[in-house]
Amino acid sequence: MSLATRVGSDRQLARLLQIGVVLEEVVEARAYHHHQSLSTDEQAELDDRIEHLLEHAAEESAEHRSRLEELIDELDAESVAFEEIEALVDGQYGQTKPDDFDGILYDQLHSEETAYKFYDDLIEAIEGSDATFDIDRKRLLATLRAIRAEEEEGVRDVTEIMEERE
């Protein structure tokens, strides 16, 4: 998602944070879908690192959602209907399905990179804004930077496993 404009209000910030929440739900669901789509034999043969990666991705997404929801709760802004946010995320990120990728690792890499780019763009849009929010800007940015760093680490982890398997 390219955030060409600056974040100018609590409502706009809340909406973008809600998009982050839904994006994290998508990442978690895709990791879960991949794991569940494997047969019992395939699950038994699944490399421990890949299984750990999928479990970690799901846990991390849940933790990211919690941190984003805490930020949203602090804003004095009307929340946007979940269905509207879900439609935005689906339109931007739901155009590919797990089966469109050559395996679990490629899909997980796509999910991690998408989340990283979203947070990178969001941080840039907030930094480029001189709006005052009902939330401490330093804490907001620190939280988003920490989440972005975890997504970046996820990209590195997936890439490392992919390189080792070649």
ZIDA-V956949 format. One record per pair of residues at least 12 apart in sequence whose ideal C-beta (glycine too) atoms are under 6 Angstrom apart, sorted by the first residue. I is the first residue (numbers start at 1). GAP is how many residues later the second one is. Records with the same first field share a line. If there is no record, write none. Layout:
# ZIDA-V956949
I: GAP / GAP
This chain:
# ZIDA-V956949
1: 91 / 117 / 120
3: 118 / 122
6: 119 / 122 / 123
7: 118 / 119 / 122
8: 123
10: 65 / 66 / 67 / 123 / 124
11: 66
13: 120
14: 58 / 61 / 63
15: 65
16: 106
17: 51 / 54 / 55
18: 62 / 67
19: 66 / 70
20: 48
21: 44 / 47
22: 63 / 64 / 67
23: 66 / 92 / 95
24: 37 / 40 / 41
27: 34 / 84 / 88
28: 30 / 33
30: 68 / 81
31: 23 / 26 / 27
32: 26
33: 65
34: 64 / 70
35: 19
49: 112
64: 83
67: 76
74: 61
75: 59 / 60
76: 58
93: 21
105: 53 / 57
108: 50
109: 49
112: 39 / 42 / 43 / 46
113: 42
115: 36
116: 35 / 36 / 39
119: 25 / 28 / 29
120: 28
123: 21
